[in-house]
Amino acid sequence: MPIPVLLIDDSRAAQSIFRRYLENSDEFTLVGVASNGAEGIRVFQETKPRIVCLDVLMPDLDGVQVLRTLKNLDNAVKVVIVTSLGSDADRVVEFLKTGAVSVLSKPFDAATLLDQLRRIAKS
């Protein structure tokens, strides 16, 4: 059974890339996509994914606020920060201290995404 993954990212391009990369995977399934933090929390509660891919900068709630909420709702969830390090490097340490398990730098290809998700799923 594929591992459920949720994407919380306001970028339509990122949403499209995740859909394309995961739709061909037997290991993972994209159970939801949210464009802002509040929507992401709601979709998380509805879908109960094992892995969440979370953008740093979004409208509404920022990534750190969303991460804290997700970990309070389900401490076992694995959260991957999806970022362009050039603009968000200062925040990455804060995310890791708050409970994120990994950082995925934009842009990335399908192999990088799937390798990252495999490592996280095994941890």
KEMI-390830 format. One record per residue (C-alpha): residue in one letter; residue number from 1; x negated, y negated, z negated. Coordinates in Angstrom, 3 decimals, padded with zeros to 6 digits. Layout:
% residues N
> res n u v w
> A NUM X Y Z
...
//
This chain:
% residues 123
> res n u v w
> M 1 000.000 000.000 000.000
> P 2 -001.476 -003.385 000.983
> I 3 -002.564 -005.780 -001.752
> P 4 -000.276 -008.833 -001.935
> V 5 -001.943 -012.205 -001.305
> L 6 -000.473 -015.698 -001.705
> L 7 -001.894 -018.787 000.010
> I 8 -001.401 -022.223 -001.547
> D 9 -002.794 -024.776 000.906
> D 10 -001.258 -027.885 002.456
> S 11 -003.250 -027.481 005.682
> R 12 -001.134 -026.077 008.520
> A 13 -004.360 -024.960 010.205
> A 14 -005.417 -022.962 007.120
> Q 15 -001.947 -021.422 006.895
> S 16 -002.129 -020.354 010.529
> I 17 -005.610 -018.880 010.109
> F 18 -004.610 -016.870 007.026
> R 19 -001.531 -015.535 008.784
> R 20 -003.537 -014.517 011.836
> Y 21 -006.353 -012.885 009.834
> L 22 -004.093 -010.996 007.433
> E 23 -001.356 -009.874 009.824
> N 24 -003.758 -007.337 011.336
> S 25 -004.981 -006.023 007.983
> D 26 -003.874 -002.702 006.521
> E 27 -005.485 -003.625 003.186
> F 28 -003.801 -006.974 002.465
> T 29 -000.452 -008.582 003.117
> L 30 000.383 -012.275 002.974
> V 31 003.445 -012.348 000.716
> G 32 003.850 -016.101 000.693
> V 33 002.542 -019.468 001.820
> A 34 003.046 -022.703 -000.097
> S 35 002.154 -026.233 000.982
> N 36 001.830 -027.828 -002.461
> G 37 001.179 -026.894 -006.067
> A 38 004.749 -026.875 -007.362
> E 39 005.916 -024.748 -004.450
> G 40 002.922 -022.457 -004.967
> I 41 003.836 -021.821 -008.597
> R 42 007.429 -021.053 -007.603
> V 43 006.363 -018.672 -004.821
> F 44 003.863 -017.037 -007.193
> Q 45 006.630 -016.304 -009.687
> E 46 008.832 -014.868 -006.922
> T 47 006.209 -012.715 -005.191
> K 48 003.833 -011.641 -008.020
> P 49 000.687 -011.403 -005.835
> R 50 -002.543 -009.811 -007.102
> I 51 -004.680 -012.413 -005.325
> V 52 -004.035 -016.137 -004.781
> C 53 -006.042 -018.241 -002.348
> L 54 -005.803 -021.812 -003.637
> D 55 -006.817 -025.071 -001.993
> V 56 -008.508 -027.696 -004.154
> L 57 -006.890 -030.900 -002.944
> M 58 -003.146 -030.886 -002.388
> P 59 -000.192 -033.208 -002.783
> D 60 001.841 -032.889 -005.961
> L 61 -000.278 -030.863 -008.403
> D 62 -003.987 -030.469 -007.763
> G 63 -005.720 -027.118 -007.628
> V 64 -006.971 -027.163 -011.235
> Q 65 -003.468 -027.792 -012.582
> V 66 -002.079 -024.986 -010.423
> L 67 -004.872 -022.612 -011.455
> R 68 -004.222 -023.246 -015.156
> T 69 -000.510 -022.619 -014.688
> L 70 -001.064 -019.405 -012.702
> K 71 -003.472 -018.038 -015.316
> N 72 -000.959 -018.893 -018.076
> L 73 001.770 -017.041 -016.168
> D 74 -000.414 -014.010 -015.381
> N 75 -003.961 -013.899 -016.693
> A 76 -004.733 -010.864 -014.498
> V 77 -004.198 -012.723 -011.215
> K 78 -007.360 -013.172 -009.160
> V 79 -007.656 -016.711 -007.810
> V 80 -009.947 -017.633 -004.932
> I 81 -010.691 -021.306 -004.417
> V 82 -010.531 -022.271 -000.734
> T 83 -012.479 -025.455 -000.105
> S 84 -014.750 -027.456 002.107
> L 85 -017.646 -027.735 -000.330
> G 86 -018.839 -031.025 001.087
> S 87 -015.887 -032.858 -000.399
> D 88 -015.131 -030.656 -003.393
> A 89 -018.495 -029.448 -004.770
> D 90 -018.065 -031.255 -008.090
> R 91 -014.766 -029.494 -008.724
> V 92 -015.956 -025.934 -008.002
> V 93 -017.635 -025.503 -011.395
> E 94 -014.457 -026.693 -013.100
> F 95 -012.423 -024.125 -011.161
> L 96 -014.757 -021.282 -012.078
> K 97 -014.655 -022.286 -015.755
> T 98 -010.847 -022.403 -015.565
> G 99 -010.597 -018.833 -014.301
> A 100 -011.164 -018.699 -010.559
> V 101 -013.106 -015.590 -009.528
> S 102 -014.576 -016.798 -006.251
> V 103 -014.980 -019.655 -003.797
> L 104 -014.276 -019.378 -000.078
> S 105 -015.780 -022.211 001.970
> K 106 -013.961 -023.606 004.996
> P 107 -014.393 -022.863 007.800
> F 108 -014.522 -019.062 007.598
> D 109 -013.916 -016.153 009.943
> A 110 -011.753 -013.057 009.507
> A 111 -014.664 -010.855 008.407
> T 112 -015.683 -013.315 005.682
> L 113 -012.123 -013.619 004.376
> L 114 -011.510 -009.870 004.339
> D 115 -014.895 -009.116 002.721
> Q 116 -014.172 -011.666 000.009
> L 117 -010.697 -010.221 -000.636
> R 118 -012.099 -006.650 -000.756
> R 119 -014.703 -007.622 -003.357
> I 120 -012.090 -009.361 -005.463
> A 121 -009.620 -006.473 -005.202
> K 122 -012.286 -004.085 -006.534
> S 123 -013.194 -006.282 -009.504
//
